[in-house]
Amino acid sequence: MTAASKTFRLLEVDPGSHTIVSKTENDAVLKVDAVAGRNYFV
């Protein structure tokens, strides 16, 4: 999934462990333990 500057994405995931990776000049990795019924803003 790609995103232009100043845009937003909504992604619904199942509860559990997930890894979010941002691919730019320098990659960034964020691990999230999603809980049912909660919202996370990254």
C-alpha positions in Angstrom: 0.0 0.0 0.0 1.5 3.3 -1.0 0.6 6.8 0.2 1.3 10.3 -1.1 2.4 13.0 1.2 -0.2 14.3 3.7 -2.6 11.4 3.0 -4.1 8.9 5.4 -4.9 5.1 5.2 -7.4 3.1 7.2 -6.5 -0.6 7.7 -8.6 -3.0 9.8 -6.6 -5.9 11.2 -7.4 -9.0 13.3 -6.4 -8.9 17.0 -2.8 -10.0 17.6 0.8 -9.1 16.6 1.4 -7.0 13.5 4.4 -5.3 12.0 4.1 -2.0 10.1 7.0 -1.1 7.8 7.5 2.4 6.2 9.6 2.2 3.1 11.3 5.5 2.2 15.0 6.6 2.1 15.2 5.0 5.5 13.0 2.1 6.5 11.1 2.3 9.8 9.5 -0.7 11.6 6.7 -0.6 14.2 5.4 -3.7 16.0 1.8 -3.4 17.2 -0.1 -5.9 19.4 -3.7 -5.0 18.3 -6.6 -5.5 20.7 -10.1 -6.0 19.5 -12.3 -2.8 19.7 -9.3 -0.4 19.9 -8.1 2.2 17.4 -4.4 2.9 16.8 -3.1 6.0 15.0 0.4 5.7 13.6 
